[in-house]
Each structure stands twice: as C-alpha cells, then as structure tokens.
C-alpha cells in the first residue's frame, strides 16, 4: 500500500540518481590529443610569438590541442627544466611535443634525461640541442633553420652590397647575443674571407633586445666618431635588434653613419614593412619562415607519433628578403 502511493516519476529519478555515480566513473572513449610546446622566450619576441600562433593553427587542423609552456625569464635554462618536470608528471596527456631549447650546453643532460623518461616523440626547433645526429635520443628529432646558414647568408648579402657600393676597407658592427652564436661567427667568417681589409666588431651582449641594440649602436658610433671612423654596415642577429639599430641610426646626425645599412634575421612583419618602405637603413632580413617551419615541425611530430619518422634532422633553407 505504501509503495502504491509513491508517484512513478520519483522512482525513475531515484534510479537515475543511483546510477549517476557509476556513469561518472565510466572513462571517456575519446580523449582530446594534446601536444606541448616549451619555448625559450616569449616577452617581446615577436618571431617566437608568430611561431606559436602558426604551430597552434597547424596542430588544430590535425585535431591536436596545444599546451604552451613559457619561461618566467627569457632564455633561462632553470625555467625550462621546471617545465620539463611538469610535463613528465603529466605525460599521459600528450602524444609528444616541441621544444625551443635554451642554454643547450647547460641543459643538454636534462634534455637527454627528459626524452628518455618521456618516451614520447620530441621535436626540437630553432636551435639544435645536440652537436651530432648520433647524439639524439631515439625519440627526438630536429626541424628548423641552422644558425650557421642564417649567418652565412647574411654575410654573403653584406659582401655583395659592400662590393656593389665600392666600400674600401669597410667596417661592420655585428649586434648579437650569446644564444645562436653561429649566426655572428659564420657571418664574420664570410666577411673576412671575401672582403680584404674588412674590420669587424662583435657585440654579444644585446640578448635579442631592441633597447640594448639601440644602446650598442649609439655607443659604437661615439667610439668611431672619436677615431674618425666610418660605420658601413650593421648585422643584427634578429629583427628586434635590427629595429633597435634603426632607431639609433635615426637619432644620429654624423658622417660616421651617413651610408650605414642594416640587415637582420627572422623576417618579422615589422621588419619587412620597413624594408618595403625603403625609408630606413634596414635593407634586408634573412627569413626564417614561421609558417613553413610550423608545418614541417607538426608533420615530423605526427610521423614520429605514428612511428613512421626515421630522419633525425630536417634542415630548411633560409632566404633573404630585401629592398626591391
């Protein structure tokens, strides 16, 4: 009699509520695929920001969500090591990932240990973490532009420009960073080999910062003025520093910099726009195509995930974007 007086819908609701905990414990059969990206820098690094955007779009087309790990301090190996540990703690979430390494000589043992513990595919880009292909862990590969190729191409452009303008015993300032040192060393080697009497000053303290490049060019120009010298060209190892060099040259009213030209590296939108305008000393940039790089990185990552990738190094060819 008591049961008969209970509305039928309450029995249905009670049954659903009783079953709910069981339903919540049933694992999902479709889990979103995720890939991590650990960057070396992010603040005011527009080329890296562009690469992140390209990687996100390319991964999204492959139905892979991007998990971004950026350092508290740009180019800090301790910050990268922290993110690597966090990724290992949640390795079950990922199909693999991408690393833009920093301070590789200091971080290399951590990278080897990370790849070994992770066991998932890892694609390095922007800077090679290992000196030889045989040193790469079995689940790791590199995709990108070689720093040596970027510096060599910048050097060749400068040689052509300085010869065309008949610059005798030219002086070149190289504004650089301690990251990607092959860019400045290979550029200098090309200049020394092909331009008899060339003098070169390398400032490696600018750390890819526009403001530091600005101060470096101002300081060097003052020095040349005191020595009655001439600044024929400035090679900056990224476009942010090239823009800082242009800012400095625009503030200088001196015969030392009357005909100074600037070449950068990366091919950022702001640099290309300034080159196209033809109204500044910035005449060229060595392009690292972030779209092409992102497509190549994701392609290699997918192939490694499907166990179809054997090549350890995929090297892309840079191009010069210059005043037409």
RODO-648493 format. One record per atom (N, C-alpha, C): y, z, x; residue in one letter. Coordinates in steps of 0.05 Angstrom, whole numbers, plus 5000, padded with zeros to 4 digits. Layout:
YZXA
...
% end
This chain:
497650005016X
500050005000X
502550005017X
502550165039X
504850175056X
505449915070X
503349775079X
503749515092X
504749315073X
503949325049X
504749125029X
507749135024X
509049365028X
511849395022X
513649295045X
512449235069X
514049135092X
514448835089X
517048745091X
517548455089X
516048295110X
515148065102X
513547905121X
515047825146X
517747775143X
519247675167X
519347885189X
519148145181X
519248355201X
516748345219X
514548285207X
512048255222X
512248025242X
513547805234X
513847575252X
515647645275X
517947785269X
519847865290X
518548055310X
517048245298X
515648445316X
513648305334X
512348105324X
510447955341X
511847805363X
514147685357X
515647535378X
516647725399X
517747955390X
518748155410X
516548265427X
514248295416X
512048405432X
511148195453X
511347945445X
510447735464X
512547665485X
515147735479X
517347655497X
516947735526X
516147995532X
515748065560X
513647895574X
511647815559X
509547645570X
510647365576X
512347265558X
513547005562X
515346995586X
516847215590X
518747235613X
517247235639X
514747325639X
513247345664X
511947085671X
511946885654X
510746625660X
512646475679X
511746405703X
513446265722X
514145985712X
516445895720X
517345625713X
515745425729X
514945215716X
513445005729X
515244805743X
517744815738X
519644625750X
521944785764X
521844805790X
523844945805X
525744755819X
528244795817X
530244615829X
529844615860X
529744375871X
529444355900X
532144425913X
532044565935X
534544645949X
534244575979X
536544505991X
536644466020X
539044626030X
538844746053X
541044896064X
542644726084X
545144786087X
546844666107X
548344896121X
547944916147X
549345116164X
551344966181X
553945026177X
555944886192X
556945046216X
558144906235X
559245046259X
562045146254X
563445016235X
566245076230X
566844976201X
569145066191X
570044976165X
573044986160X
574345196170X
577245226165X
578744996178X
580244846163X
581944626172X
580444426189X
577844396185X
576244196199X
575543976178X
577443786175X
577243606153X
574943416155X
574143346179X
571743166182X
569243316172X
568943566180X
566643716171X
566643756141X
569043806130X
569243836101X
568443576087X
569243356098X
568443096087X
565443056089X
564243136111X
561343106115X
559943276094X
560843526089X
559643696069X
559643566042X
561943446035X
562143306009X
560143076007X
559942916029X
558142696029X
555242786027X
554542996041X
551843096040X
551143206012X
553043336000X
552643445973X
552043215954X
553643005955X
553242775936X
550542635941X
549842595967X
547342455974X
544942625965X
545042885970X
542843055962X
542643075932X
544943085919X
544943105889X
543542855877X
543942625888X
542642385878X
539642405881X
538742555901X
535842595905X
534842845890X
536542955872X
535843185856X
535243435874X
536843455894X
536643685912X
539343835912X
539344095907X
541744255908X
542344345936X
544944335943X
545844415970X
546644705970X
545644865989X
546445135994X
547945146020X
550545206018X
552345186041X
552745456055X
552445456081X
552945696097X
555145626118X
557445756114X
559645706133X
560245956149X
561145936174X
561546176190X
564146316183X
564146586188X
566546736185X
568646656206X
567646586229X
569346496251X
568346226261X
570046026262X
569145756271X
568045766299X
565845616303X
564545576329X
563645846340X
562446006324X
561446266332X
558446276329X
557046296352X
554046296351X
552946536337X
554246766339X
553347006325X
553346966294X
555446836284X
555646776256X
553346596247X
552746396264X
550546206257X
547846356257X
547446526277X
544946676279X
544546846254X
546746956244X
546547116219X
545646946196X
546746706193X
545946536171X
543046446174X
542146396198X
539446316202X
537446536193X
538146786199X
536547006190X
536447026159X
538746976147X
538846986117X
537046766105X
537046536118X
535446306108X
532446376111X
531746486133X
528846566137X
527946766116X
529746946108X
529047146088X
528547026061X
529646786056X
529346656030X
528146376033X
526346346053X
525346076060X
523845946037X
522746106018X
521245985996X
522945815977X
525645845980X
527445705962X
527845415970X
527245345996X
528145096008X
525944906013X
526744646013X
524944436023X
525444386053X
527644486063X
528544446090X
531544466091X
532744376113X
535644386115X
536844256139X
539444286141X
541144146161X
542744346176X
542944316202X
544544496219X
546444346236X
549044416234X
551044326254X
551344556273X
550044546296X
549844766314X
552444806330X
552745046340X
555045116358X
554045276381X
555545276403X
554845426427X
551845396433X
550845156435X
548045106435X
546645226459X
547945246482X
546745366505X
546045666500X
547845796485X
547346076478X
545446106455X
545545926436X
544045946411X
541245816413X
540745666433X
538245506435X
535645666430X
535345896443X
532946056438X
532646136408X
534946206396X
534846276367X
534046036350X
535045796358X
534345556342X
531345496344X
530245526368X
527345476372X
525745676355X
526445926356X
525046136341X
525346086311X
527846006302X
528345956274X
526545726264X
526345506278X
524745286270X
521745366268X
520945516288X
518145606288X
517445786264X
519245966258X
518746156236X
519046016209X
520945826207X
521445696182X
519245516173X
518245356192X
516145156188X
516944916171X
519244926158X
520244716141X
521844516158X
522344276148X
523944076163X
526744166168X
527744126193X
530444186201X
531643946214X
533943856204X
535343626216X
537943726228X
538243696254X
540743756268X
542543516268X
545143566266X
547043346267X
549643436281X
551343246287X
553943286301X
553643346330X
551843526338X
551443596366X
548543646371X
547443526392X
544643556398X
544143836410X
542243986399X
541744246410X
539844256433X
538444036438X
536444026460X
536943796478X
536443836504X
537043636525X
535143406526X
532743446515X
530643246517X
529143226491X
528242986484X
526742956459X
524243126458X
522943166481X
520543326482X
521043626477X
523543706478X
524143996474X
524544066444X
524643856427X
524943916398X
522444036386X
522744246370X
520444356356X
519244136338X
516744166331X
515343956315X
516543906289X
517944096277X
519144056250X
522144006252X
523143916275X
526043876278X
526643596288X
529043496281X
529943236289X
532943236291X
534043026304X
536942996307X
537842736295X
539942736279X
541142496269X
544142506273X
545342306286X
548242316290X
549242136312X
551742186318X
553142036339X
553042206365X
552642076388X
552542216413X
555442256423X
555942496432X
558642556443X
559242376467X
557242316482X
557642136505X
558541856496X
557441756474X
558141486464X
561041496454X
561841716440X
564541736430X
566541726453X
566041886474X
567841886497X
567941626511X
565641506515X
565541246528X
567241036513X
566941026487X
568340826471X
571340876472X
572141126471X
575041196474X
576041106501X
574541146522X
575341066549X
575640766551X
573840616539X
573940326540X
576440226526X
577040356503X
579440266488X
581940316505X
582040546518X
584340616535X
584640416559X
582340346571X
582440156593X
583639896584X
582639796561X
583639536550X
586639556544X
587539766532X
590339796525X
592039816550X
591339976569X
592940016592X
593139766610X
590939626611X
590939366626X
592739166612X
592439146585X
593938956570X
596938996573X
597739256576X
600539316579X
601439356608X
599639276626X
600239276655X
601239546665X
599839756657X
600540016667X
599340066694X
600940086714X
600040126742X
599840426747X
597640506759X
597140786765X
597740966741X
596440916719X
597041056694X
596241356695X
597541516678X
596841796675X
595941846647X
593541966644X
592342026618X
591842326615X
592742426593X
592142706585X
589842706565X
587742866571X
585542896552X
585643176540X
586143186514X
586443436499X
583643486486X
582343706495X
579543736488X
578844026480X
576244066477X
575144326470X
572644366487X
571744616488X
569244666503X
566744586487X
567144526462X
564944406446X
565044106451X
562743976451X
562543686454X
563843596481X
563143736503X
564443676528X
563943386538X
561743266529X
561142996538X
563342796529X
564742866508X
566942686499X
569042646521X
569942866532X
572042846552X
570942756579X
568542836586X
567542766612X
566842466614X
565742356593X
565042066593X
567541896591X
569441986576X
572041836575X
573241826603X
573342056616X
574542066643X
573041896663X
570341886661X
568741726679X
569341426676X
569641336651X
570341056646X
573040986658X
575041156653X
577741116664X
577641106694X
576341286707X
576241296736X
574741046748X
572740946734X
571240726743X
572740456740X
574340436719X
575540176712X
578540156717X
579840376723X
582740366728X
583440486755X
583640326776X
584340426802X
587040576802X
587040816814X
589540966816X
590141136791X
588341136771X
588841296747X
588841596754X
590641746742X
590542036744X
590042156716X
588342356716X
587442476691X
587742776691X
588842886670X
588943176666X
587343236641X
585443426643X
583843516621X
584443796613X
585243836588X
585744106577X
583644166557X
581744346563X
579544406546X
579944666529X
582444746527X
583045006513X
583944976484X
583944736474X
585244686448X
583344726424X
580744746429X
578844836408X
579044696382X
579744436382X
579944276358X
582144356339X
584144506349X
586344606332X
588744426336X
589944356314X
592344186314X
594644316328X
595144576323X
597344716335X
596944746365X
594544796374X
594044826402X
594444556417X
593744336404X
594144076416X
597144016418X
598644096398X
601544066397X
602744206422X
601944456426X
603044616449X
602144496475X
599744396477X
598644286501X
600244036510X
600843866491X
602443626497X
605243696505X
606443876491X
609243966498X
609244076527X
607344256532X
607244376559X
606844176581X
605043986576X
604443786597X
606743606601X
608143536580X
610543366582X
612743506599X
613143756595X
615043906611X
614343896640X
611743926646X
610843916674X
611343636686X
610743426671X
611243156681X
614243096685X
615843206667X
618743176669X
619743296696X
618743526702X
619643666727X
618643506752X
616543346749X
615543196771X
616242906770X
618042836751X
618942556747X
616542366742X
614642466726X
612242316720X
612442166694X
610242056685X
610141896660X
607441946647X
607441976620X
605042016605X
604441756590X
602341616600X
601641356588X
599941376563X
598141576563X
596341586540X
595241876537X
594541936512X
593242196506X
590642136491X
588442236501X
585942216486X
585242496476X
585042516449X
584342776437X
581542746426X
579842946431X
577042926424X
576442986395X
578443016378X
578142996349X
580842926337X
580742836312X
583242736299X
585242956293X
584343196288X
586243416283X
587943456307X
586843456331X
588443486355X
590143236360X
589143006353X
590742756356X
593242776338X
592942886314X
595342916297X
597243126308X
596143336321X
597943526335X
599343396358X
598043226373X
599343086395X
601542906385X
601142776362X
603242606350X
605542776342X
605043006330X
607243196322X
608943266346X
607643316368X
609043396393X
610743166403X
609542926405X
610942696416X
613342616399X
613242676373X
615442606356X
617842796360X
617343026372X
619543226377X
620743186404X
619443026421X
620342996449X
622142746451X
624442786464X
626242566470X
626442546500X
624542396512X
624342386541X
623242126550X
624142016572X
622941766583X
620041806591X
619242056594X
616442106602X
614442006581X
615242016555X
613441946533X
614341706517X
616041536529X
617141306514X
614941126503X
612941076520X
610840886512X
608041016510X
608041276505X
605441416503X
603841326478X
601341276481X
599541226459X
597441446456X
596441486432X
594541686426X
592041566413X
589741656422X
587241586408X
585641836403X
584441846379X
582842086371X
579942016366X
578542206353X
575742176346X
575342286319X
573842146302X
572842236276X
573342016255X
575741916253X
576341726232X
577041856206X
578542076207X
579342216182X
581342036167X
581642096141X
583341946124X
586241956134X
587242196141X
589942226150X
590442066176X
588542066194X
588841916219X
588941616213X
587141526197X
587141236190X
589641146177X
590641316159X
593141246145X
595441226164X
595641406183X
597741396204X
597441156222X
595041086229X
594540846245X
595440596230X
594640576205X
595440346189X
598440316186X
599840536185X
602740526182X
604040416207X
602840456230X
603940346255X
606640456263X
607240696254X
609840816260X
609741056278X
607341096290X
607041336307X
605541256333X
605341436352X
603841376376X
600841366372X
599841456348X
596941446343X
596141156337X
594641036355X
593940756353X
590940706346X
589240906351X
586440856346X
584941126343X
582541106331X
580741336329X
577941226331X
576141376344X
573341306346X
571941426321X
570841256304X
569941346278X
567041446278X
566741686268X
564141796260X
564041766230X
562641576219X
562641516191X
561041736176X
562441916162X
561042136149X
559242046126X
559941826113X
558241716092X
555541616103X
555741456124X
553341356137X
551641576149X
553041776161X
551641996173X
550142156151X
551442216129X
550142376108X
547742226097X
547941966092X
545741816082X
543341826101X
543941796127X
541841796147X
540542066150X
542142286149X
541042556151X
539142616127X
540042556103X
538442606080X
535842436080X
536142196088X
533742016090X
531642136109X
532542226132X
530642346151X
529542606140X
531142776127X
530243026115X
528042976094X
528542776077X
526542716056X
523942606069X
524142446089X
521742336102X
520142556115X
521642746128X
520242966141X
518843146120X
520243186098X
519143346076X
516543216065X
516442956065X
514042816055X
512142746078X
512742866102X
511042836125X
510842546134X
512942396132X
512942116140X
514742056164X
516142256173X
518142216195X
516942296222X
517042106241X
516042156268X
518242156289X
520341996285X
522441966305X
524042226307X
524342316332X
525842566337X
528842526337X
529742296345X
532642246348X
533441986334X
535342006316X
536541766303X
539441756312X
540141556329X
542741546340X
544341326326X
546741396317X
548541206303X
550641096322X
551540856318X
553440726336X
556340766324X
558140886340X
560940916331X
562440656333X
564740646319X
566540416320X
569340516324X
571040346334X
573840406337X
575440306314X
577040476302X
578940396281X
581740396294X
583040166294X
585540136309X
587739986294X
590039996305X
592339846294X
591739556293X
592139436269X
591539146266X
593838976276X
% end
